[in-house]
Amino acid sequence: MADKHKVKISLLGVMKEYEIKVDDKKKFMKEIEALIKDGAMYWFKDDKGEVGINTTQINSIEFLDDDGKKEAGLV
């Protein structure tokens, strides 16, 4: 099984960032782009519970390598 990709999502106007892991970068980006277009929420679960992000407030999305360095992103 392939490794999961680390993703960092930052929001507009706040110092809040979320780090998640996804299986497929292309599938994740296609889903996020559709949610942004529809003004919908992106929901995921982390160790603190379920989180919803208002996709219209996304400032940037970065894909990170295992060392935390940027691989690519949408800024």
FENVENCOR-V9009 format. One line per field, one symbol per residue. phi: phi as a letter, one per 30 degrees, with the letter a starting at -180 (. if undefined). psi: psi as a letter, one per 40 degrees, with the letter a starting at -180 (. if undefined). burial: I if it has 9 or more other ideal C-beta (glycine too) atoms within 8 Angstrom, else O. A space follows every 10 residues. Layout:
BEGIN
phi->???
psi->???
burial->???
END
This chain:
BEGIN
phi->.dddcdbccc cdibccbbcb bbdbdddedd ddddddedic cccacbdckc bccdddcdca bbccddcidd caabc
psi->hiiihhhhhi iheifhihhi hidhdddddd dddddddefi ihhihaeeah hhhhdeehdi hhhiadeeih diah.
burial->OOOOIIIIII IOOOOOOIII OIOOOOIIIO IIOOIIOOOO OIOIOOOOOO IOIOIOIIOI IIIIOOOOOO IOIOO
END
